[in-house]
Amino acid sequence: MQFSNDPGGRRGAMIALVLVLLAAAPAAAQLPGGGLPDLPGTGGGLPNLPAGGGLPQTPGALPGEVGGRLGRGLDAADPVGRVSELTTQRVEQLRELVRRNPRELDVDDRGSPVVRAQILAVEPTPRSLAIAEGLGFRLLRRESEGIEVVVLSPPAGLDVRRALKRLRKADPAGDYDYNHLYSGAGEAAGAARPGPVLAGAGFQASGAGLRIGLVDTGVDPRHPALAGARIEQRPFAPGGLRPAAHGTAAASLLAGRDGGFRGAAAGAQVLVADVYGTGPTGGSADAVARALGWLGAAGVPVINISLVGPQNAVVRAMVRRLSARGVILVAAVGNDGPAAQPLYPAAWPEVVAVTGVDRRDRVLPEACRGPHLDFAAPGSDMAAGRPGGGYATVRGTSFAAPLVAGRLAILRRQLTPEQAIAALGREARDLGQKGPDKVYGRGLVAADLRMAPPAARK
């Protein structure tokens, strides 16, 4: 949700920032065991694919056309040509996911992962469907969660990239897109690390009586921090509901309460839309859109989306519709580095875009930047709930977003969406350049909600 543009940085400053990023240790190195969580379709666990642009080509290509297109798409989107080791690792995860699931996954013309052999049509007219049928497309299914989406299968022998071009050329009035995959924008794994307790007035805020939406993985409702929060969950991806680290951490930061641990809106009811399930196509655009439609129909005033991906017509249409109804949508800006292209839904003007800072209130070096950025919030060196109980040290813009969403939900009790966002802006502590900027937005909020893991158990 754009407030204003700052003058911007020079290319030299951008390169300097990236060099700092290259010197920084990846988030994975801060987690016990040193490894990244597994991906859907590669053994399970936390989804953490790099979606959209801003990623470099790394050594070792996928075989055939898919590998070449993936590399070219990622190279073209990286204007500086250097990104962090963390991002390189996530590119490798993306490559591995596509490599292991060639029957289910493909890439678009920019290298972003998509569901193979599926084209999405947004609220198509009878004429549009007739054109598609005349070209040999087959209707796979109709979905209606707020907007009608028709999933089409291309004619035999036509890959998804050529199929989309053919359909758009034949029906320029239609609204068609790939079924992109969206990914988490942070990591939550391993045992908790020691650290200082940071507490403040925010710990006293109660979310009792509030309802907040969460688009993520499934959540472990048995975690002690969520005992006082009513968790309602619904699956939107193949394989059904699956509690995982990413969603459980986000839910605890939204509404958790356990001893010294408090979420931003402690005790609120959280409606969880699991868009990942258990298969390799988890996080698809149609799943995200249907999840948003369900939450909109349920009447939640604020929705947290800690996912990132490319522009997509279906998700875009749903975001616009919910925003027009007065729903506040909050999203993480992503962790693809300061030189990355904007990631969505955070980069759309209807969405409140959130970045993360460390315990010294410095922006995370891997965080994306841009004029669309609205607020900064704690995004590392803090506790969040993990499946099975206990707490993990989390890192990423994914975990800053729920703190902002919870704050806005509390403000939304008595204010309009515009008034709530303006009120949060007045709470923000200016960081970086004076006034709104591309690194911290309007400034830091919810700094009092960062809690170190040992303190969470007291």
C-alpha angles and dihedrals in degrees: 000000000000121000101169142325123250120216091266132228133279124249091251092056090048092053091049091053091050092050088055088049091052090055093051121096114247120252089248090065089060092058121085110259091027094243135121120239120264122264130233108273093020100075102307133266134101118002110227109157121156104239128185124014139320100076128121130230111256130200115283120046132214113254120266130348096337093058094048094047092048092052094046093048094051094045093050092053095054107082096180096041096224131085137162127290087244091061091047090055091051091050087056090051090053092050091049093050092053092042093053095045108041093148093056105031139053136158131249125233091279096048099258116140117256138174107268119250096004129119121183122218116198113219093328120200121233087255091055092051090048090053091049092049091049089055091053099260116148124217108236100178146329121233128191119184102140094323131035115251122183118201112213131193118215122237116274113281095021116111120220095256096054090039093057092047091050093049094047091049093050094045110026090167091060126090110230134161146158121274093248125193120237123206142201119268101215148028132250118176143116132036123318121270124222119254145139124300113243113190136161147144092310090072089067095056112110125208094192109145094015125120119208129181124226125192106194141088120319119287131232100236092189093070109118092234090060097047091100095042120082106232117198115181136189128181122229101172135068115281096036130246117353122176111220141171099262098053094040091053093047093048092050091052090049102046111354128134124177122145105302093354117100133173122214093264101024114201097015121142110253121205105204122202109196105207095171109056112165107300134089092253092064115134094035120163093244090052091050092048093049090047091053090048092053092049091047091051089049089059100238110165096209130036125192117209112183092178134104135201145131129296110291128182096217096049090042092054092051093047091052092048095050093045090052088055092055099260114146111223118199122191140173116249092222138241105260095116137263093288095052125118113252116282125216150274086017093058095057112100093234092062130081103233118210133195129189135240133196126239090278089055093250118141114256105260091227094051118116118242139202148121091284092068114115111173143006124218136168110297106166144027092043142108128255132169120267129200114277094026134289129077137275132203104247132200133186143066087275089077097045092058097064091054090056092043091052093049091050092048090057092047090046091065091084104010138069117249091260092047092048092052091046091050091052088050089057089053092052120108110222114241131178116002116017111270128004113343142171095258105047103011110211090343145268123329134173093026087144090064097068109107127178115236099247090054090052091068096052 
